Amino acid sequence: MVKLLNSWRESDAVPKGWVAANPPGAVTKAPVHNPEVLKALRAAVPGQWVKVYHEGADGSELHYFQHGSGKVANVKHKRKRA
């Protein structure tokens, strides 16, 4: 199931007070390689989807899928390993 949001900021997965890092390269976008995931995303909203890795100021990351319209899905918060 794909849960669509207007922004990663709307997700319950993002800790309260999480701040995005500002340096260049803090956001990385990559193609969606998993065909089953891509099929589910396109069933929810047809079109172009990318996987986004968004760094936080605290060293953690958000991982989510973003549609060309700006909608996002499946936001996850991950701590980087030391």
N, C-alpha and C positions, 0 to 999 in steps of 0.2 A: 504494500500500500504506500502511496506517495502522498505525503502531507505537504501541500503547497503553502508558501508564505510570501508576503510581499518583500520581505527583507530578512536577513539572518538575525536582525535585532528583535524580531518578533518571536524567536524560538525560545522555548523553555530550556533547551540544552545549553544556552549561553549563560554562564554565571553572571549574577548581578554585579555590575561594576566592571565587567570585562572591557578592556580598552584595546583597540586595534593598534598595531605598530605602524609607524608612519614612514619608515625608510623605503626607498625604491626597492621593489622586489618583495614587499611584504605580502603581496597577493599574487599567487601563481595560478594560472588556469591551464588545464590539460583536457584532452579529449576523454570522453567516457568510453573506456575499453570493454566493459562488461556488457555483452549484448542483451542479457536479460534485464539488467538495470535500465539500460537505454530504452528498451522496449516499454518498460513500465512508465518511465518518465514521459516518453512520447505519447503513451496512451492517455496520460493526464493532460499534457499540453503538447500538441505536435510542434515540431520545429527543432532548432539547434539547442543542444544542451552541452555544458562543459562541467568538469569537476574543478572546484575552487579550493585552494589551500590558503587560508587567511591567517597570518601570524598575529599574535597578541603581544602587547608590550611586556607581559609577564613571562613570555617564552612559550606559552601554550599556542594551540592552533585551533581554528575552526575548519572543518571539512564539510562541504556541501555541494550540491548540484545547482547550477544556475542556468535558467533559460534565457534566450536572447531578449525576451521582454523584461528581464530583471527579476522575475519570480524565482524563488529558491525552494529547494526540497531537501529533506533528510539532513538537517544540520546536526553535526556532532562536534563536541568540544573534546579536544585531546591534549593531554599534558605531554610535552616532549620528555623523552628519557634523558637522564643526566649522563 
